[in-house]
């Protein structure tokens, strides 16, 4: 059987923002409080919310989140009415990084997503911004998760292997390239040097278990730079082998291991090593 592998790299876009504190230039309160770890908040983005100073003047509200350096986070914004949500992550202490913009469904519907899969280079408080770039917005839910997975360091020129099991309690990543736009994932932190290439292999651990793997790679996450890529690869077979490449800046990437079909759970073996010819 032939395997099918799709791989897409997307450079995250950024939206110019003119209001990063608690109130906008019209003295409207922008803050909606704190998003606690592993918590979900709900709200409605409507006329009367803050507006940015760019030409599209999108409406928005802000939440604060506390992060720790090296931890893996998943922030998910979901529309509960028909509108197109956009999620941004801001750090006023690192203005050179600009906002990090979430991966979005690019559609206006109930259940549309914008999502940030993130390895924090920071310790402290950041701002999550809920934006409507087309129209006034609508009802939404915003969720914070710290995703599981092995914490072993994956860096340097050697080969690292790990066994894992994906189950229904794991984080759910929403990606418009995935079947049904969602998958349970385990996450790993991979350090890639500038333009460094590594080989990633994910294989079904128990023969005949029916686990067809997929991966999502996002990063790098470094202070002073907002640029990141997102790469998605999958196969219909029981083993996936793909090359991953660092960008112009060295740093930590988040590697999410998933099943290639909706709701897939199961056991796998992950191997990350030097590039193969």
C-alpha positions as CSV (number, residue, x, y, z in Angstrom):
1,X,0.0,0.0,0.0
2,X,1.3,3.5,-0.8
3,X,1.5,5.9,2.1
4,X,0.2,9.4,1.7
5,X,2.2,12.2,3.4
6,X,1.2,15.8,3.4
7,X,3.5,18.4,4.6
8,X,2.7,22.1,4.8
9,X,4.9,24.9,6.3
10,X,3.1,28.1,7.1
11,X,4.8,31.3,8.3
12,X,2.7,32.7,11.0
13,X,1.1,36.1,10.1
14,X,1.0,38.9,12.6
15,X,-1.5,41.6,13.0
16,X,-0.3,45.1,13.9
17,X,-1.8,46.1,17.2
18,X,-1.9,49.5,18.8
19,X,-3.2,48.7,22.2
20,X,-1.4,46.3,24.5
21,X,-2.3,47.6,28.0
22,X,-5.5,47.3,30.0
23,X,-7.5,50.0,28.2
24,X,-7.7,51.1,24.6
25,X,-7.3,54.8,23.4
26,X,-11.0,55.3,24.1
27,X,-10.6,54.2,27.8
28,X,-12.6,51.1,27.2
29,X,-11.5,48.3,29.6
30,X,-9.8,45.6,27.4
31,X,-9.1,43.1,30.2
32,X,-11.5,40.2,30.9
33,X,-9.3,38.9,33.8
34,X,-7.1,35.8,34.1
35,X,-7.1,32.5,32.3
36,X,-6.0,30.0,34.8
37,X,-4.0,26.8,33.9
38,X,-6.2,24.0,32.6
39,X,-9.2,26.4,32.6
40,X,-11.9,27.4,30.1
41,X,-13.6,30.8,30.0
42,X,-16.5,32.0,27.9
43,X,-17.6,35.4,26.7
44,X,-19.0,37.4,23.9
45,X,-17.0,39.7,21.7
46,X,-19.2,42.5,20.5
47,X,-19.3,46.2,19.6
48,X,-18.0,48.2,22.5
49,X,-14.9,46.0,23.0
50,X,-11.5,47.5,22.3
51,X,-10.3,48.2,18.8
52,X,-6.8,48.1,17.5
53,X,-5.2,51.0,15.5
54,X,-4.6,49.2,12.3
55,X,-6.6,49.8,9.1
56,X,-9.1,47.0,9.8
57,X,-9.7,48.1,13.4
58,X,-10.7,44.6,14.7
59,X,-12.4,44.4,18.0
60,X,-10.8,42.4,20.8
61,X,-10.6,41.6,24.5
62,X,-7.6,40.5,26.6
63,X,-6.9,37.7,29.1
64,X,-3.7,37.3,31.2
65,X,-1.9,33.9,31.5
66,X,1.1,32.9,33.6
67,X,3.7,30.7,31.9
68,X,7.0,29.0,32.8
69,X,10.0,28.7,30.6
70,X,10.3,25.4,28.8
71,X,6.7,24.3,29.5
72,X,4.3,23.2,26.7
73,X,1.0,25.1,26.3
74,X,-2.0,24.8,24.1
75,X,-4.3,27.9,23.9
76,X,-7.5,27.3,21.9
77,X,-10.1,29.9,21.0
78,X,-13.4,28.5,19.6
79,X,-16.4,30.4,18.2
80,X,-19.7,29.5,19.7
81,X,-21.6,31.5,17.1
82,X,-20.9,32.1,13.4
83,X,-17.8,34.3,13.2
84,X,-14.1,34.0,12.5
85,X,-11.9,34.0,15.7
86,X,-8.3,34.9,15.8
87,X,-6.1,34.4,18.9
88,X,-2.9,36.3,19.6
89,X,-0.2,36.0,22.3
90,X,1.5,39.2,23.4
91,X,4.5,39.8,25.8
92,X,4.9,43.5,26.5
93,X,8.3,42.8,28.0
94,X,9.5,41.4,24.6
95,X,8.2,44.0,22.1
96,X,10.7,42.7,19.4
97,X,8.8,39.4,19.3
98,X,5.5,41.1,18.4
99,X,2.3,39.1,18.7
100,X,2.3,35.4,18.0
101,X,-0.8,34.7,15.9
102,X,-2.8,31.4,16.3
103,X,-3.3,28.9,13.5
104,X,-6.8,29.5,12.3
105,X,-9.5,27.7,10.4
106,X,-10.0,30.8,8.2
107,X,-13.7,30.4,8.2
108,X,-16.7,32.1,9.8
109,X,-18.8,29.4,11.4
110,X,-19.9,27.9,14.7
111,X,-17.0,25.9,16.0
112,X,-14.2,27.7,14.2
113,X,-10.8,27.6,15.9
114,X,-7.7,29.7,16.3
115,X,-5.0,27.9,18.3
116,X,-1.5,28.5,19.7
117,X,0.7,25.5,20.3
118,X,3.6,27.0,22.3
119,X,6.8,26.2,24.1
120,X,7.4,29.2,26.4
121,X,10.7,31.0,26.3
122,X,9.4,33.2,29.1
123,X,8.7,33.1,32.9
124,X,5.9,35.4,33.9
125,X,2.6,36.9,32.7
126,X,1.6,37.1,29.0
127,X,-1.6,38.4,27.3
128,X,-3.9,36.3,25.2
129,X,-6.0,38.5,22.8
130,X,-9.3,37.4,21.4
131,X,-9.8,39.1,18.0
132,X,-12.5,39.5,15.4
133,X,-11.0,40.6,12.1
134,X,-14.2,40.4,10.1
135,X,-17.3,41.9,11.7
136,X,-18.0,42.5,15.4
137,X,-17.4,38.9,16.6
138,X,-19.7,36.8,18.8
139,X,-19.8,34.2,21.5
140,X,-16.6,32.3,22.2
141,X,-14.8,29.9,24.6
142,X,-11.1,30.2,25.4
143,X,-9.2,27.2,26.9
144,X,-5.7,26.8,28.4
145,X,-4.0,23.4,28.5
146,X,-0.6,22.1,29.5
147,X,-0.1,19.1,27.2
148,X,1.5,15.9,28.3
149,X,4.2,13.8,26.7
150,X,7.7,12.8,27.6
151,X,9.9,15.6,29.0
152,X,13.2,14.0,27.8
153,X,15.5,16.6,26.0
154,X,15.7,16.1,22.3
155,X,18.8,18.0,21.1
156,X,22.3,17.5,19.8
157,X,23.5,15.0,17.2
158,X,22.4,11.8,18.9
159,X,19.3,9.6,18.5
160,X,16.5,9.8,21.1
161,X,13.7,7.2,21.4
162,X,10.6,7.3,23.5
163,X,7.4,5.2,23.9
164,X,4.1,6.8,24.5
165,X,0.3,6.2,24.5
166,X,-2.2,8.6,23.3
167,X,-5.6,8.5,25.1
168,X,-8.8,10.5,25.3
169,X,-7.5,12.5,28.2
170,X,-4.7,14.1,26.1
171,X,-4.8,17.6,24.6
172,X,-6.8,18.0,21.4
173,X,-5.1,20.0,18.6
174,X,-7.3,21.6,15.9
175,X,-5.6,21.8,12.6
176,X,-7.5,22.4,9.3
177,X,-5.4,19.8,7.5
178,X,-6.4,17.0,9.9
179,X,-9.4,14.8,9.2
180,X,-12.3,16.3,11.2
181,X,-10.0,19.1,12.3
182,X,-8.9,17.5,15.5
183,X,-6.6,14.9,17.1
184,X,-5.5,13.9,20.6
185,X,-1.7,14.5,20.9
186,X,1.4,13.8,23.0
187,X,3.9,16.7,22.9
188,X,7.7,16.9,23.0
189,X,10.2,19.7,22.9
190,X,12.8,19.5,20.1
191,X,15.8,21.8,19.8
192,X,16.8,22.6,16.2
193,X,19.9,24.6,15.3
194,X,19.8,27.1,12.5
195,X,18.8,25.1,9.3
196,X,19.5,21.8,11.2
197,X,17.7,18.8,9.7
198,X,16.5,15.8,11.8
199,X,14.7,12.6,11.0
200,X,11.5,11.9,12.9
201,X,10.0,8.4,12.9
202,X,6.7,7.5,14.6
203,X,5.7,3.8,14.5
204,X,2.8,1.8,15.9
205,X,4.1,0.1,19.0
206,X,1.9,-3.0,18.9
207,X,1.6,-4.7,15.5
208,X,-1.9,-4.8,14.2
209,X,-3.2,-2.1,16.7
210,X,-4.4,0.1,13.9
211,X,-2.5,3.2,14.9
212,X,-1.6,5.3,11.8
213,X,0.6,8.2,13.0
214,X,0.7,11.9,12.3
215,X,2.9,14.8,13.6
216,X,2.6,18.6,14.0
217,X,5.8,20.6,14.3
218,X,5.6,24.3,15.5
219,X,8.3,26.8,16.3
220,X,10.9,28.0,17.0
221,X,9.9,29.8,20.2
222,X,12.6,32.3,21.1
223,X,12.7,35.7,22.7
224,X,12.9,38.6,20.3
225,X,11.3,36.9,17.3
226,X,7.6,36.2,16.4
227,X,8.4,34.1,13.3
228,X,7.3,30.4,13.5
229,X,6.3,27.7,11.2
230,X,3.8,24.9,11.4
231,X,4.3,21.6,9.6
232,X,1.9,18.7,9.4
233,X,2.6,15.2,8.1
234,X,0.6,12.0,8.2
235,X,0.4,8.5,6.7
236,X,-2.2,5.8,6.3
237,X,0.3,3.1,7.2
238,X,1.7,2.1,10.7
239,X,4.9,4.0,10.3
240,X,5.7,7.7,9.4
241,X,9.2,8.9,8.6
242,X,9.7,12.6,7.9
243,X,12.5,15.2,7.9
244,X,12.1,18.3,10.0
245,X,14.2,21.4,9.4
246,X,15.2,24.3,11.6
247,X,14.6,27.8,10.4
248,X,17.0,30.8,10.3
249,X,16.9,31.0,14.1
250,X,17.9,28.2,16.4
251,X,15.4,27.4,19.2
252,X,12.9,25.1,20.8
253,X,10.1,23.6,18.7
254,X,7.1,21.7,19.9
255,X,6.5,18.3,18.3
256,X,3.0,16.8,18.7
257,X,2.5,13.1,18.0
258,X,-1.1,12.2,16.9
259,X,-3.2,9.7,15.1
260,X,-4.0,10.4,11.5
261,X,-7.7,9.9,11.8
262,X,-10.3,11.5,14.1
263,X,-10.3,10.3,17.7
264,X,-7.3,7.9,17.2
265,X,-5.8,6.6,20.4
266,X,-3.0,4.0,20.8
267,X,0.6,3.3,21.6
268,X,3.6,4.4,19.5
269,X,7.4,4.6,19.4
270,X,9.0,8.0,18.6
271,X,12.6,8.2,17.3
272,X,14.3,11.5,16.5
273,X,17.8,11.4,15.1
274,X,20.2,12.9,12.6
275,X,19.1,13.5,9.0
276,X,19.1,10.5,6.7
277,X,20.4,10.7,3.1
